[in-house]
Amino acid sequence: MPKLPDFEALAIFAKVVELRSFAGAAGDLSLSKATVSKAVSRLEERLGARLFNRTSRRLALTDAGQKLSERAARLLADGEAAENEALAQSTTPRGLVRLAVPMSFGIKTVAPLLPEFMEAYPEVAIDLHLSDATVDLIGEGFDAGLRIARLPDSSLIARRLCAMPRYTVAAPSYLKRHGRPTHPMHLAEHKCFGYAYLSTQGVWHYTNAAGEQANVRPAGQLRVNNGEAVMPALLAGLGIADLPDFIVGDAIASGEVEVILKGWHQPEAAVHLVTPPGGPRPARVEVLADFLAKQFAKGKKR
């Protein structure tokens, strides 16, 4: 297998040619003069040709050095340009953010915020992917995702953006016909709606102030893979649902549904921005995270 070119030695050689001085190149590159000299000697040995004629007072290129100098200069310039471009990309908000977001949360909460973000950061583009399924950020090439849950341990880098409470709710008409459960275990006697993407499949977890825990596997006529799809049946009084605030909050405020089991609480969930591991987040992702955190903090609390 052929060796890679000695890019470091070529770049150092180009800098020596540019400044016509080993000492000048060493100072410009923050290297020792010995390191610069060794790099050029290494290149000469590899090429089998002398690149400079050196005297105590003068440094001149040989024919071989002259022929190599233009290509080495282009190599140095291209390397500096590539590094500067990458550095600017990482420090200046610019480029595409592929963002995976749960569907209803994306439509109801994230999408309405994007016009303001796009005006504030005109060089950042958003590719918004909406799905309640947990996507593989790394495997599917996403820059970031929003997760609404208690996050399990993983290699992903997570930033908590805001709390997201859940409520067990029913329409007044349902409670009038079927009674109001006062303990989570009573849910076994009621019609409940299921959600496909719970972190614990089909199980609702509760804790009260005394520390008592109750884990319930409710059943009913309807199971969905998007929480918004529960709302028509819920408002029609056909069952009980356990939903996050962004879906059911308005219906609670209007009185269309009522919170039940008020002495019991679900495990605390939150909205997290998650990104693949490996180095700091690019500026385009970090400014989006900051913007969303600021906007979510303005949201009403119940």
Phi, psi and omega in degrees: 000127182293149179286152171291151174301153178276080186298323180297313181295322178296319179293319178295317177302316180297323180290322177297317179298316183299318185263354181054038183196131173293316181295320179295318178296319179300316180294319182293325182266001183058042177241163174283155177298326179297321180295318179296315181297317180295323180296316179294318178298321179297320179292318178298318180295319181294320183274343181071032182208144176283139182257334179231147162259118187246133169235176181293339185242349188214146177235118183230143178285142170279177177299317179296321179294321179297316181295325182280335191297321182294316179294321179294322179295319178295320179298315179296316180296317179296319179295317179295320180294317180296318180293318179295321179294317179295321179295316178297323180295325184276340183250340179250131180295105184201141175112189186263135172248115174270114189239124178259128187222142173306144193300303184295320179296321178295316182288315186279327190243314186280310184304319179295341180273342188295323179304318179295319179296317183295325176291322181287329183229075185295344180266003177254127177254147182243127170252100187267117180253122185251119178194138177282344177290147178283112184276156175273099185303315184289310183295329183258006171074034178269146176280328184198164175212156172256131178237133180247096185181177162274118188285133172286166175298135178201175179276353181291150176268125186243142173233121179285126182260320179190161175286153176219089181293156175245152180227138171269122191224159174208154176287149177306324181295323177295314182296327178293321182279323190246356181087164184255115177295139180246353178223142181306327181293341176292342181298336178298339181266003185241165175274121183234150180264139183257157180232130190290332190252026172299144180296330172247104191308115171071010182244130174257130184250136181224152173219142175253179185298335180278357180089002178290138180245148177217126177245122189238140174245083185287163181223158179185191187277341190232132173228135187230163173249015174212124187299327181298331182292344179284333192303315180303315180291325179295312181292335177282357177077030184261359179173184181252142180230155174240110191224154177284161184302323185292339177269315190254354185303315181295322180292327175293315182297325182277349182086005179292332173226161180237143174284131176246172180055046186295338178277001182240147184230145173280157173304141183296129176246165180207162173271124179241142167264123182244142180226157178298155179286165173109081175086172181291157177291143174299156183302323182296327178281321182294319180291327176293318177298315179298317180297313181295318179300317180295318181290320180294327180295337179281346184298153181290149179247143182251000000 
